[in-house]
Every structure is written in structure tokens, then in C-alpha cells.
Amino acid sequence: MIQKTAGQKDPIIQLLRELVSHDGRQKHNRFFVETKELVKRAFEYGGEVESLIISERFLEDCGELIDQAQLAARPVYSATEGLLNKILDAKPTPECLAIVRRRTTSSSDVFAAQNPLVMMVESGDNADNLGMLLRSTDAAGVDGVILTADTTDPFSRRVIRGSRGAIFTVPICPVHSSVKAITDAKNAGLRVVATSANANVSYADVDMSKPTMIIVGSEHVGISEDVRTNADMVVRIPMNGKINSLNIAVAASIMLYEATRQRAR
């Protein structure tokens, strides 16, 4: 059965409105994903989908997702395109969206993997770049992504879009302190390798075949002095052009694929 929403005061619409903001996602411990592709991936990759909302204009196009939601005993709602437009302020209006429970992982679980490869992002403030970085971590098969407290919300709309569903496949571990995360990683037997354009050692000269945590810093200022001091190694990615900067998604991808290349030997 599909429940027709009763306008802006409908409880599911009020919840969706709150989930647009970071505070709302924190308060309800939920977020939303949009478009058929990402909703399908939420179901397929283990996202804790709680409800499905379909734009009335696309009810026939979303039949497979409706069946999937009903099979999982999840409520399905329909809403007018105009109502979703008011809530999401998005054009074009997504044909459907799902409300999903936020799920995070502890650093101890991430570090306990067999020969762990872990990515840590310190102060990453660009949502699009973080989404792309998560796609790379999925592709490289990392065991988890650690995000410091001042990194942009990984459950925000732009990060979810950019991740293309990797938010459901890669364990996310929020932490408050970079230094504590590094200390915990070292205590668990991981080598901590941070990246900086000002380092002297090339990334290709460091052994990442053993348990490793790689750190990338802010797009604007790089890693903090605390990270630089506490990491086992600080390495650079050689750049031959005039602009001495890579965004965190590119830097992370280069580092991760060097690590996977070494591990494939």
C-alpha cells in the first residue's frame, strides 16, 4: 500500500525537511538519498532504509523499488512534485528518495581488520571532494574511512551524491581528535603515512604493504602540525606543474592505488 502524503504537515514530510540540515540529521540519526540509482544501491548494499518516498509523477517508473520496499516491510509514500520541490529546493525534482538510518563504525573495529588499509581525512571541508574520495576508497577496498570532527558531514546531500553509494559500502568512523586517532592506529600496529606538498619523501618510496593508515588534509592548508608531528611518515606526491596542489580526492586515490599495487605483489 502506498500512502499519499497530506502536505507539508505530514510527519514524513516534516522529517524530510529536518534531514536537509546537518542538525536535523544529527538529531534524528538519519539521512536521505535520492534518485532511483542511489535508492536502489541503498537497498542492495545494506543501507538501513526506513521509508521510501516517490514523486507522484514517477510512481510507474519506480515499481521495482516500491516492490523492494514493501517486501522489506518498509512504508512507501507518494508526494507531489511541487511539495518535494519546496522541501528539497532541487531541480529537477528526484523521482524518489529513501530515508536511511545513519551508521558509523568505531576506529577499533576499523583497525582490527586483517592487514588494514585505512584512510583518514583531516578537516576536509569540500562536500563534492569528500564524495569522490569515498568512491575511491570503495574502489580500493579500504577497511574504513576516519573523519575528524571538523570534516564536512559525510551524510550530507552533496557527499551522498558524489559518493554514488559508497556511503553504504565503506565503514565511516567519525573522531574528535586527529592525534588520538593516530595514537590508536599506532597502538593497533598500523603505520601512519600523512601527505603534504612540503614533504621530502616521495609517496612511492614508502612501504604500505603492511597495516597502514593514510592521512590527507584540508584542501586549503593541508595536514595540521599535530598530524605532521605524530605521523610515522610524511610524504609528497610529485607535481611537475605550476599549481602545487591536488584536491583530497585525487591525492587519496593516488595514495590508495599505490598501496593496493604494493599489496598485490
PyRosetta script that sets phi, psi and omega in degrees:
from pyrosetta import init, pose_from_sequence

init()
pose = pose_from_sequence("MIQKTAGQKDPIIQLLRELVSHDGRQKHNRFFVETKELVKRAFEYGGEVESLIISERFLEDCGELIDQAQLAARPVYSATEGLLNKILDAKPTPECLAIVRRRTTSSSDVFAAQNPLVMMVESGDNADNLGMLLRSTDAAGVDGVILTADTTDPFSRRVIRGSRGAIFTVPICPVHSSVKAITDAKNAGLRVVATSANANVSYADVDMSKPTMIIVGSEHVGISEDVRTNADMVVRIPMNGKINSLNIAVAASIMLYEATRQRAR")
pose.set_psi(1, 133.0)
pose.set_omega(1, 178.0)
pose.set_phi(2, -101.8)
pose.set_psi(2, 125.8)
pose.set_omega(2, -178.1)
pose.set_phi(3, -93.9)
pose.set_psi(3, 126.7)
pose.set_omega(3, 178.7)
pose.set_phi(4, -82.6)
pose.set_psi(4, 127.2)
pose.set_omega(4, -179.6)
pose.set_phi(5, -71.4)
pose.set_psi(5, 149.3)
pose.set_omega(5, -174.6)
pose.set_phi(6, -104.5)
pose.set_psi(6, 42.0)
pose.set_omega(6, 176.0)
pose.set_phi(7, 91.3)
pose.set_psi(7, -167.1)
pose.set_omega(7, -172.2)
pose.set_phi(8, -67.1)
pose.set_psi(8, -19.2)
pose.set_omega(8, 179.9)
pose.set_phi(9, -89.2)
pose.set_psi(9, -2.8)
pose.set_omega(9, 177.6)
pose.set_phi(10, -62.9)
pose.set_psi(10, 134.8)
pose.set_omega(10, -176.5)
pose.set_phi(11, -54.7)
pose.set_psi(11, -39.1)
pose.set_omega(11, -177.6)
pose.set_phi(12, -70.7)
pose.set_psi(12, -31.8)
pose.set_omega(12, 177.4)
pose.set_phi(13, -73.7)
pose.set_psi(13, -38.5)
pose.set_omega(13, 176.4)
pose.set_phi(14, -63.7)
pose.set_psi(14, -39.1)
pose.set_omega(14, 176.9)
pose.set_phi(15, -63.8)
pose.set_psi(15, -45.4)
pose.set_omega(15, 179.6)
pose.set_phi(16, -59.0)
pose.set_psi(16, -41.5)
pose.set_omega(16, 179.2)
pose.set_phi(17, -59.3)
pose.set_psi(17, -42.1)
pose.set_omega(17, -179.1)
pose.set_phi(18, -69.3)
pose.set_psi(18, -31.9)
pose.set_omega(18, -177.5)
pose.set_phi(19, -73.6)
pose.set_psi(19, -8.9)
pose.set_omega(19, 174.8)
pose.set_phi(20, -66.4)
pose.set_psi(20, -28.7)
pose.set_omega(20, -176.6)
pose.set_phi(21, -100.2)
pose.set_psi(21, 155.9)
pose.set_omega(21, 177.3)
pose.set_phi(22, -61.1)
pose.set_psi(22, -44.3)
pose.set_omega(22, -179.4)
pose.set_phi(23, -61.6)
pose.set_psi(23, -38.6)
pose.set_omega(23, 179.0)
pose.set_phi(24, -65.9)
pose.set_psi(24, -39.8)
pose.set_omega(24, 178.3)
pose.set_phi(25, -65.8)
pose.set_psi(25, -38.7)
pose.set_omega(25, 177.5)
pose.set_phi(26, -66.6)
pose.set_psi(26, -44.8)
pose.set_omega(26, -177.4)
pose.set_phi(27, -60.8)
pose.set_psi(27, -45.6)
pose.set_omega(27, -174.4)
pose.set_phi(28, -94.8)
pose.set_psi(28, -7.5)
pose.set_omega(28, -177.8)
pose.set_phi(29, 56.5)
pose.set_psi(29, 39.9)
pose.set_omega(29, -179.1)
pose.set_phi(30, -142.7)
pose.set_psi(30, 165.0)
pose.set_omega(30, 173.7)
pose.set_phi(31, -148.6)
pose.set_psi(31, 177.8)
pose.set_omega(31, 177.1)
pose.set_phi(32, -129.7)
pose.set_psi(32, 151.8)
pose.set_omega(32, 173.9)
pose.set_phi(33, -121.1)
pose.set_psi(33, 151.7)
pose.set_omega(33, -175.7)
pose.set_phi(34, -132.4)
pose.set_psi(34, 160.2)
pose.set_omega(34, -175.6)
pose.set_phi(35, 83.1)
pose.set_psi(35, 149.9)
pose.set_omega(35, -178.6)
pose.set_phi(36, -57.4)
pose.set_psi(36, -41.9)
pose.set_omega(36, -176.6)
pose.set_phi(37, -60.8)
pose.set_psi(37, -48.4)
pose.set_omega(37, -176.3)
pose.set_phi(38, -74.5)
pose.set_psi(38, -34.1)
pose.set_omega(38, 175.2)
pose.set_phi(39, -64.8)
pose.set_psi(39, -41.6)
pose.set_omega(39, 177.0)
pose.set_phi(40, -60.2)
pose.set_psi(40, -41.9)
pose.set_omega(40, 179.7)
pose.set_phi(41, -68.2)
pose.set_psi(41, -32.4)
pose.set_omega(41, 176.1)
pose.set_phi(42, -60.3)
pose.set_psi(42, -44.1)
pose.set_omega(42, 177.2)
pose.set_phi(43, -66.4)
pose.set_psi(43, -44.9)
pose.set_omega(43, -172.5)
pose.set_phi(44, -72.3)
pose.set_psi(44, -33.4)
pose.set_omega(44, -172.4)
pose.set_phi(45, -103.1)
pose.set_psi(45, 18.1)
pose.set_omega(45, 171.2)
pose.set_phi(46, 88.6)
pose.set_psi(46, 15.7)
pose.set_omega(46, 174.4)
pose.set_phi(47, -66.3)
pose.set_psi(47, 142.4)
pose.set_omega(47, -179.5)
pose.set_phi(48, -83.8)
pose.set_psi(48, 76.4)
pose.set_omega(48, -178.8)
pose.set_phi(49, -70.1)
pose.set_psi(49, 129.6)
pose.set_omega(49, -179.2)
pose.set_phi(50, -105.0)
pose.set_psi(50, -31.1)
pose.set_omega(50, 179.4)
pose.set_phi(51, -160.4)
pose.set_psi(51, 159.6)
pose.set_omega(51, -178.2)
pose.set_phi(52, -124.5)
pose.set_psi(52, 133.5)
pose.set_omega(52, 178.2)
pose.set_phi(53, -120.8)
pose.set_psi(53, 125.7)
pose.set_omega(53, -177.4)
pose.set_phi(54, -114.9)
pose.set_psi(54, 134.5)
pose.set_omega(54, 171.3)
pose.set_phi(55, -67.9)
pose.set_psi(55, 133.4)
pose.set_omega(55, -175.3)
pose.set_phi(56, -53.6)
pose.set_psi(56, -34.3)
pose.set_omega(56, -177.3)
pose.set_phi(57, -67.4)
pose.set_psi(57, -19.0)
pose.set_omega(57, -174.5)
pose.set_phi(58, -115.1)
pose.set_psi(58, 17.7)
pose.set_omega(58, -177.6)
pose.set_phi(59, -56.5)
pose.set_psi(59, -43.8)
pose.set_omega(59, -178.6)
pose.set_phi(60, -68.8)
pose.set_psi(60, -33.8)
pose.set_omega(60, -178.8)
pose.set_phi(61, -72.1)
pose.set_psi(61, -20.8)
pose.set_omega(61, -174.2)
pose.set_phi(62, -105.5)
pose.set_psi(62, 23.0)
pose.set_omega(62, -176.5)
pose.set_phi(63, -57.3)
pose.set_psi(63, -40.1)
pose.set_omega(63, -178.8)
pose.set_phi(64, -65.0)
pose.set_psi(64, -40.8)
pose.set_omega(64, 179.2)
pose.set_phi(65, -69.5)
pose.set_psi(65, -36.6)
pose.set_omega(65, 177.2)
pose.set_phi(66, -62.1)
pose.set_psi(66, -44.4)
pose.set_omega(66, 178.1)
pose.set_phi(67, -61.0)
pose.set_psi(67, -41.7)
pose.set_omega(67, -179.1)
pose.set_phi(68, -64.3)
pose.set_psi(68, -42.3)
pose.set_omega(68, 179.2)
pose.set_phi(69, -65.5)
pose.set_psi(69, -43.9)
pose.set_omega(69, -178.6)
pose.set_phi(70, -68.5)
pose.set_psi(70, -34.2)
pose.set_omega(70, 176.4)
pose.set_phi(71, -63.5)
pose.set_psi(71, -34.3)
pose.set_omega(71, 178.4)
pose.set_phi(72, -87.9)
pose.set_psi(72, 8.7)
pose.set_omega(72, 179.7)
pose.set_phi(73, 58.9)
pose.set_psi(73, 39.0)
pose.set_omega(73, 176.3)
pose.set_phi(74, -103.7)
pose.set_psi(74, 136.6)
pose.set_omega(74, -178.4)
pose.set_phi(75, -66.4)
pose.set_psi(75, 145.7)
pose.set_omega(75, 178.9)
pose.set_phi(76, -120.7)
pose.set_psi(76, 131.0)
pose.set_omega(76, -179.3)
pose.set_phi(77, -120.6)
pose.set_psi(77, 151.9)
pose.set_omega(77, 170.0)
pose.set_phi(78, -115.0)
pose.set_psi(78, 147.3)
pose.set_omega(78, 179.6)
pose.set_phi(79, -143.8)
pose.set_psi(79, 150.9)
pose.set_omega(79, 178.9)
pose.set_phi(80, -70.5)
pose.set_psi(80, 154.4)
pose.set_omega(80, 178.8)
pose.set_phi(81, -61.8)
pose.set_psi(81, -38.0)
pose.set_omega(81, 179.5)
pose.set_phi(82, -64.1)
pose.set_psi(82, -39.1)
pose.set_omega(82, 179.5)
pose.set_phi(83, -65.6)
pose.set_psi(83, -45.4)
pose.set_omega(83, 179.2)
pose.set_phi(84, -64.4)
pose.set_psi(84, -34.9)
pose.set_omega(84, 177.1)
pose.set_phi(85, -61.4)
pose.set_psi(85, -42.3)
pose.set_omega(85, -179.6)
pose.set_phi(86, -64.7)
pose.set_psi(86, -38.9)
pose.set_omega(86, -176.7)
pose.set_phi(87, -74.9)
pose.set_psi(87, -43.7)
pose.set_omega(87, -171.5)
pose.set_phi(88, -94.2)
pose.set_psi(88, -20.2)
pose.set_omega(88, -176.2)
pose.set_phi(89, 51.6)
pose.set_psi(89, 51.5)
pose.set_omega(89, -175.3)
pose.set_phi(90, -131.4)
pose.set_psi(90, 137.7)
pose.set_omega(90, 172.6)
pose.set_phi(91, -133.9)
pose.set_psi(91, 128.7)
pose.set_omega(91, -2.5)
pose.set_phi(92, -72.7)
pose.set_psi(92, 157.1)
pose.set_omega(92, 177.5)
pose.set_phi(93, -69.7)
pose.set_psi(93, 132.6)
pose.set_omega(93, 178.6)
pose.set_phi(94, -63.3)
pose.set_psi(94, 145.1)
pose.set_omega(94, -178.6)
pose.set_phi(95, -68.9)
pose.set_psi(95, -26.7)
pose.set_omega(95, 178.2)
pose.set_phi(96, -159.5)
pose.set_psi(96, 164.8)
pose.set_omega(96, 174.0)
pose.set_phi(97, -152.9)
pose.set_psi(97, 159.2)
pose.set_omega(97, 179.3)
pose.set_phi(98, -125.9)
pose.set_psi(98, 142.5)
pose.set_omega(98, 172.2)
pose.set_phi(99, -95.3)
pose.set_psi(99, 127.0)
pose.set_omega(99, -170.2)
pose.set_phi(100, -127.8)
pose.set_psi(100, 143.4)
pose.set_omega(100, 176.8)
pose.set_phi(101, -75.6)
pose.set_psi(101, 135.1)
pose.set_omega(101, 175.7)
pose.set_phi(102, -66.3)
pose.set_psi(102, 138.0)
pose.set_omega(102, 178.5)
pose.set_phi(103, -134.8)
pose.set_psi(103, 124.7)
pose.set_omega(103, 177.8)
pose.set_phi(104, -124.6)
pose.set_psi(104, 168.8)
pose.set_omega(104, -175.3)
pose.set_phi(105, -127.4)
pose.set_psi(105, 150.8)
pose.set_omega(105, 177.0)
pose.set_phi(106, -80.7)
pose.set_psi(106, 152.3)
pose.set_omega(106, 178.9)
pose.set_phi(107, -63.7)
pose.set_psi(107, -32.7)
pose.set_omega(107, 180.0)
pose.set_phi(108, -63.8)
pose.set_psi(108, -36.9)
pose.set_omega(108, 176.7)
pose.set_phi(109, -66.9)
pose.set_psi(109, -41.0)
pose.set_omega(109, 179.6)
pose.set_phi(110, -63.4)
pose.set_psi(110, -44.1)
pose.set_omega(110, -177.3)
pose.set_phi(111, -72.2)
pose.set_psi(111, -16.9)
pose.set_omega(111, -176.2)
pose.set_phi(112, -83.8)
pose.set_psi(112, -2.6)
pose.set_omega(112, 179.4)
pose.set_phi(113, -64.1)
pose.set_psi(113, 162.0)
pose.set_omega(113, 177.8)
pose.set_phi(114, -74.8)
pose.set_psi(114, 123.5)
pose.set_omega(114, -176.3)
pose.set_phi(115, 45.0)
pose.set_psi(115, 61.7)
pose.set_omega(115, -170.6)
pose.set_phi(116, -64.3)
pose.set_psi(116, 143.5)
pose.set_omega(116, 168.8)
pose.set_phi(117, -121.2)
pose.set_psi(117, 114.8)
pose.set_omega(117, -171.8)
pose.set_phi(118, -124.2)
pose.set_psi(118, 140.3)
pose.set_omega(118, 174.8)
pose.set_phi(119, -108.1)
pose.set_psi(119, 134.3)
pose.set_omega(119, 174.2)
pose.set_phi(120, -121.2)
pose.set_psi(120, 134.6)
pose.set_omega(120, 177.5)
pose.set_phi(121, -112.9)
pose.set_psi(121, 121.7)
pose.set_omega(121, 177.8)
pose.set_phi(122, -105.2)
pose.set_psi(122, 117.6)
pose.set_omega(122, 173.8)
pose.set_phi(123, 59.6)
pose.set_psi(123, 34.7)
pose.set_omega(123, 175.9)
pose.set_phi(124, -73.1)
pose.set_psi(124, 116.2)
pose.set_omega(124, -172.5)
pose.set_phi(125, -111.0)
pose.set_psi(125, 7.8)
pose.set_omega(125, -179.7)
pose.set_phi(126, -108.5)
pose.set_psi(126, 113.8)
pose.set_omega(126, -174.3)
pose.set_phi(127, -63.9)
pose.set_psi(127, -40.6)
pose.set_omega(127, -179.1)
pose.set_phi(128, -64.1)
pose.set_psi(128, -42.4)
pose.set_omega(128, 179.1)
pose.set_phi(129, -65.6)
pose.set_psi(129, -39.3)
pose.set_omega(129, 178.8)
pose.set_phi(130, -64.8)
pose.set_psi(130, -40.1)
pose.set_omega(130, 176.5)
pose.set_phi(131, -59.9)
pose.set_psi(131, -45.0)
pose.set_omega(131, 178.5)
pose.set_phi(132, -65.4)
pose.set_psi(132, -37.7)
pose.set_omega(132, 177.6)
pose.set_phi(133, -60.6)
pose.set_psi(133, -42.3)
pose.set_omega(133, 179.5)
pose.set_phi(134, -62.8)
pose.set_psi(134, -36.4)
pose.set_omega(134, 175.6)
pose.set_phi(135, -61.4)
pose.set_psi(135, -40.3)
pose.set_omega(135, 179.3)
pose.set_phi(136, -67.8)
pose.set_psi(136, -37.9)
pose.set_omega(136, 179.6)
pose.set_phi(137, -66.7)
pose.set_psi(137, -35.5)
pose.set_omega(137, 175.1)
pose.set_phi(138, -63.6)
pose.set_psi(138, -47.0)
pose.set_omega(138, -177.8)
pose.set_phi(139, -62.1)
pose.set_psi(139, -35.0)
pose.set_omega(139, -178.6)
pose.set_phi(140, -85.0)
pose.set_psi(140, -7.3)
pose.set_omega(140, 177.4)
pose.set_phi(141, 72.8)
pose.set_psi(141, 36.9)
pose.set_omega(141, -179.3)
pose.set_phi(142, -67.3)
pose.set_psi(142, 159.8)
pose.set_omega(142, -179.2)
pose.set_phi(143, -89.6)
pose.set_psi(143, -11.2)
pose.set_omega(143, 177.0)
pose.set_phi(144, 172.5)
pose.set_psi(144, 159.1)
pose.set_omega(144, 178.2)
pose.set_phi(145, -121.8)
pose.set_psi(145, 120.8)
pose.set_omega(145, 178.3)
pose.set_phi(146, -97.2)
pose.set_psi(146, 129.7)
pose.set_omega(146, -177.7)
pose.set_phi(147, -122.3)
pose.set_psi(147, 125.1)
pose.set_omega(147, 178.1)
pose.set_phi(148, -71.9)
pose.set_psi(148, 162.2)
pose.set_omega(148, -171.0)
pose.set_phi(149, -60.0)
pose.set_psi(149, -28.0)
pose.set_omega(149, -178.4)
pose.set_phi(150, -94.2)
pose.set_psi(150, 12.1)
pose.set_omega(150, 172.6)
pose.set_phi(151, -81.8)
pose.set_psi(151, 148.2)
pose.set_omega(151, -178.3)
pose.set_phi(152, -58.7)
pose.set_psi(152, 152.6)
pose.set_omega(152, -175.5)
pose.set_phi(153, -62.4)
pose.set_psi(153, 118.5)
pose.set_omega(153, -179.1)
pose.set_phi(154, -69.0)
pose.set_psi(154, -12.3)
pose.set_omega(154, -179.6)
pose.set_phi(155, -101.0)
pose.set_psi(155, 13.5)
pose.set_omega(155, 177.0)
pose.set_phi(156, -75.8)
pose.set_psi(156, 162.4)
pose.set_omega(156, -175.4)
pose.set_phi(157, -58.5)
pose.set_psi(157, -45.8)
pose.set_omega(157, -176.7)
pose.set_phi(158, -69.1)
pose.set_psi(158, -38.1)
pose.set_omega(158, 177.9)
pose.set_phi(159, -65.6)
pose.set_psi(159, -44.4)
pose.set_omega(159, 179.8)
pose.set_phi(160, -58.1)
pose.set_psi(160, -47.0)
pose.set_omega(160, 178.9)
pose.set_phi(161, -59.0)
pose.set_psi(161, -48.2)
pose.set_omega(161, -177.7)
pose.set_phi(162, -66.1)
pose.set_psi(162, -28.4)
pose.set_omega(162, -177.9)
pose.set_phi(163, -76.6)
pose.set_psi(163, -17.3)
pose.set_omega(163, -179.0)
pose.set_phi(164, 54.3)
pose.set_psi(164, 30.2)
pose.set_omega(164, 177.7)
pose.set_phi(165, 104.0)
pose.set_psi(165, -5.0)
pose.set_omega(165, 179.8)
pose.set_phi(166, -64.2)
pose.set_psi(166, -19.7)
pose.set_omega(166, 176.8)
pose.set_phi(167, -59.9)
pose.set_psi(167, -21.6)
pose.set_omega(167, 179.2)
pose.set_phi(168, -93.0)
pose.set_psi(168, -14.5)
pose.set_omega(168, -173.9)
pose.set_phi(169, -109.1)
pose.set_psi(169, -18.5)
pose.set_omega(169, -176.5)
pose.set_phi(170, -111.3)
pose.set_psi(170, 123.2)
pose.set_omega(170, 176.9)
pose.set_phi(171, -60.2)
pose.set_psi(171, 129.9)
pose.set_omega(171, -179.3)
pose.set_phi(172, -106.5)
pose.set_psi(172, 129.5)
pose.set_omega(172, -177.2)
pose.set_phi(173, -127.5)
pose.set_psi(173, 99.8)
pose.set_omega(173, 175.5)
pose.set_phi(174, -76.4)
pose.set_psi(174, 138.3)
pose.set_omega(174, 176.4)
pose.set_phi(175, -134.0)
pose.set_psi(175, 158.3)
pose.set_omega(175, 179.0)
pose.set_phi(176, -91.6)
pose.set_psi(176, -34.6)
pose.set_omega(176, -171.9)
pose.set_phi(177, -121.0)
pose.set_psi(177, 123.8)
pose.set_omega(177, 175.1)
pose.set_phi(178, -61.9)
pose.set_psi(178, -43.1)
pose.set_omega(178, -176.8)
pose.set_phi(179, -64.2)
pose.set_psi(179, -42.5)
pose.set_omega(179, 179.0)
pose.set_phi(180, -64.0)
pose.set_psi(180, -40.6)
pose.set_omega(180, 178.9)
pose.set_phi(181, -61.4)
pose.set_psi(181, -41.1)
pose.set_omega(181, 178.4)
pose.set_phi(182, -65.9)
pose.set_psi(182, -44.8)
pose.set_omega(182, 179.2)
pose.set_phi(183, -60.0)
pose.set_psi(183, -45.1)
pose.set_omega(183, 179.6)
pose.set_phi(184, -63.6)
pose.set_psi(184, -38.9)
pose.set_omega(184, 178.8)
pose.set_phi(185, -64.1)
pose.set_psi(185, -44.8)
pose.set_omega(185, 178.9)
pose.set_phi(186, -62.8)
pose.set_psi(186, -42.8)
pose.set_omega(186, 179.6)
pose.set_phi(187, -63.3)
pose.set_psi(187, -26.5)
pose.set_omega(187, 178.1)
pose.set_phi(188, -88.0)
pose.set_psi(188, 2.2)
pose.set_omega(188, 175.9)
pose.set_phi(189, 92.8)
pose.set_psi(189, 14.3)
pose.set_omega(189, 179.8)
pose.set_phi(190, -92.6)
pose.set_psi(190, 143.8)
pose.set_omega(190, 169.1)
pose.set_phi(191, -84.6)
pose.set_psi(191, 134.7)
pose.set_omega(191, -177.1)
pose.set_phi(192, -105.8)
pose.set_psi(192, 117.4)
pose.set_omega(192, -176.8)
pose.set_phi(193, -118.3)
pose.set_psi(193, 112.7)
pose.set_omega(193, 179.1)
pose.set_phi(194, -100.5)
pose.set_psi(194, 155.5)
pose.set_omega(194, -178.9)
pose.set_phi(195, -111.6)
pose.set_psi(195, 141.6)
pose.set_omega(195, 177.6)
pose.set_phi(196, -157.6)
pose.set_psi(196, 139.6)
pose.set_omega(196, 176.9)
pose.set_phi(197, -67.0)
pose.set_psi(197, -16.2)
pose.set_omega(197, -177.3)
pose.set_phi(198, -97.9)
pose.set_psi(198, 8.1)
pose.set_omega(198, -180.0)
pose.set_phi(199, -80.7)
pose.set_psi(199, 162.8)
pose.set_omega(199, -179.6)
pose.set_phi(200, -100.1)
pose.set_psi(200, -24.2)
pose.set_omega(200, -175.4)
pose.set_phi(201, -91.7)
pose.set_psi(201, 134.8)
pose.set_omega(201, 178.0)
pose.set_phi(202, -76.2)
pose.set_psi(202, 144.0)
pose.set_omega(202, -179.5)
pose.set_phi(203, -58.9)
pose.set_psi(203, -29.6)
pose.set_omega(203, -176.8)
pose.set_phi(204, -76.0)
pose.set_psi(204, -10.7)
pose.set_omega(204, -178.1)
pose.set_phi(205, -96.2)
pose.set_psi(205, 7.7)
pose.set_omega(205, -177.6)
pose.set_phi(206, -111.6)
pose.set_psi(206, 134.8)
pose.set_omega(206, 179.4)
pose.set_phi(207, -77.3)
pose.set_psi(207, 114.6)
pose.set_omega(207, 176.6)
pose.set_phi(208, -117.4)
pose.set_psi(208, 20.0)
pose.set_omega(208, 179.6)
pose.set_phi(209, -77.7)
pose.set_psi(209, -19.5)
pose.set_omega(209, 177.7)
pose.set_phi(210, -95.4)
pose.set_psi(210, 176.8)
pose.set_omega(210, 179.8)
pose.set_phi(211, -50.3)
pose.set_psi(211, 125.1)
pose.set_omega(211, -170.7)
pose.set_phi(212, -142.7)
pose.set_psi(212, 140.6)
pose.set_omega(212, 167.2)
pose.set_phi(213, -117.7)
pose.set_psi(213, 124.2)
pose.set_omega(213, 179.4)
pose.set_phi(214, -101.0)
pose.set_psi(214, 137.1)
pose.set_omega(214, -178.9)
pose.set_phi(215, -120.3)
pose.set_psi(215, 129.9)
pose.set_omega(215, 168.9)
pose.set_phi(216, -117.0)
pose.set_psi(216, 149.2)
pose.set_omega(216, -175.7)
pose.set_phi(217, -108.7)
pose.set_psi(217, -169.5)
pose.set_omega(217, -179.2)
pose.set_phi(218, -58.6)
pose.set_psi(218, 146.7)
pose.set_omega(218, 177.1)
pose.set_phi(219, -62.1)
pose.set_psi(219, -24.6)
pose.set_omega(219, -173.0)
pose.set_phi(220, -96.1)
pose.set_psi(220, -42.1)
pose.set_omega(220, -174.1)
pose.set_phi(221, -122.1)
pose.set_psi(221, -2.8)
pose.set_omega(221, 179.2)
pose.set_phi(222, 76.3)
pose.set_psi(222, -157.5)
pose.set_omega(222, -178.9)
pose.set_phi(223, -73.9)
pose.set_psi(223, 155.7)
pose.set_omega(223, 178.4)
pose.set_phi(224, -78.9)
pose.set_psi(224, 166.3)
pose.set_omega(224, 177.5)
pose.set_phi(225, -65.2)
pose.set_psi(225, -33.0)
pose.set_omega(225, 176.9)
pose.set_phi(226, -61.6)
pose.set_psi(226, -42.9)
pose.set_omega(226, 178.2)
pose.set_phi(227, -66.9)
pose.set_psi(227, -44.7)
pose.set_omega(227, -179.7)
pose.set_phi(228, -58.0)
pose.set_psi(228, -40.6)
pose.set_omega(228, -177.2)
pose.set_phi(229, -73.4)
pose.set_psi(229, -36.5)
pose.set_omega(229, -172.0)
pose.set_phi(230, -94.4)
pose.set_psi(230, -17.1)
pose.set_omega(230, 178.5)
pose.set_phi(231, -67.7)
pose.set_psi(231, 152.2)
pose.set_omega(231, 175.6)
pose.set_phi(232, -69.3)
pose.set_psi(232, -38.3)
pose.set_omega(232, -178.9)
pose.set_phi(233, -141.5)
pose.set_psi(233, 145.5)
pose.set_omega(233, 170.3)
pose.set_phi(234, -120.8)
pose.set_psi(234, 123.8)
pose.set_omega(234, -173.0)
pose.set_phi(235, -124.7)
pose.set_psi(235, 160.8)
pose.set_omega(235, 177.9)
pose.set_phi(236, -117.2)
pose.set_psi(236, 154.8)
pose.set_omega(236, 171.4)
pose.set_phi(237, -103.6)
pose.set_psi(237, 113.4)
pose.set_omega(237, -175.7)
pose.set_phi(238, -56.6)
pose.set_psi(238, 135.6)
pose.set_omega(238, 177.3)
pose.set_phi(239, -130.6)
pose.set_psi(239, 127.0)
pose.set_omega(239, -174.1)
pose.set_phi(240, -101.0)
pose.set_psi(240, -2.2)
pose.set_omega(240, 179.8)
pose.set_phi(241, -90.7)
pose.set_psi(241, -167.1)
pose.set_omega(241, -177.9)
pose.set_phi(242, -90.3)
pose.set_psi(242, -23.4)
pose.set_omega(242, -178.8)
pose.set_phi(243, -94.9)
pose.set_psi(243, 106.6)
pose.set_omega(243, -172.5)
pose.set_phi(244, -86.8)
pose.set_psi(244, 63.3)
pose.set_omega(244, -176.0)
pose.set_phi(245, -158.7)
pose.set_psi(245, 137.3)
pose.set_omega(245, 170.7)
pose.set_phi(246, -124.9)
pose.set_psi(246, 142.8)
pose.set_omega(246, 175.7)
pose.set_phi(247, -73.5)
pose.set_psi(247, 163.6)
pose.set_omega(247, -170.0)
pose.set_phi(248, -64.9)
pose.set_psi(248, -29.6)
pose.set_omega(248, 179.9)
pose.set_phi(249, -66.5)
pose.set_psi(249, -42.3)
pose.set_omega(249, 179.3)
pose.set_phi(250, -69.2)
pose.set_psi(250, -46.2)
pose.set_omega(250, 179.7)
pose.set_phi(251, -60.1)
pose.set_psi(251, -44.1)
pose.set_omega(251, 179.3)
pose.set_phi(252, -62.4)
pose.set_psi(252, -41.8)
pose.set_omega(252, -179.2)
pose.set_phi(253, -62.7)
pose.set_psi(253, -43.7)
pose.set_omega(253, 179.6)
pose.set_phi(254, -61.5)
pose.set_psi(254, -46.2)
pose.set_omega(254, -179.4)
pose.set_phi(255, -63.7)
pose.set_psi(255, -44.9)
pose.set_omega(255, -177.0)
pose.set_phi(256, -65.5)
pose.set_psi(256, -39.0)
pose.set_omega(256, -178.4)
pose.set_phi(257, -76.1)
pose.set_psi(257, -24.7)
pose.set_omega(257, 170.2)
pose.set_phi(258, -67.7)
pose.set_psi(258, -41.6)
pose.set_omega(258, 178.3)
pose.set_phi(259, -63.3)
pose.set_psi(259, -44.4)
pose.set_omega(259, -179.8)
pose.set_phi(260, -68.6)
pose.set_psi(260, -32.6)
pose.set_omega(260, 176.3)
pose.set_phi(261, -63.2)
pose.set_psi(261, -45.2)
pose.set_omega(261, 179.5)
pose.set_phi(262, -63.8)
pose.set_psi(262, -37.9)
pose.set_omega(262, -176.6)
pose.set_phi(263, -74.3)
pose.set_psi(263, -17.7)
pose.set_omega(263, -179.4)
pose.set_phi(264, -85.5)
pose.set_psi(264, -5.3)
pose.set_omega(264, -177.7)
pose.set_phi(265, -64.3)
pose.dump_pdb("model.pdb")
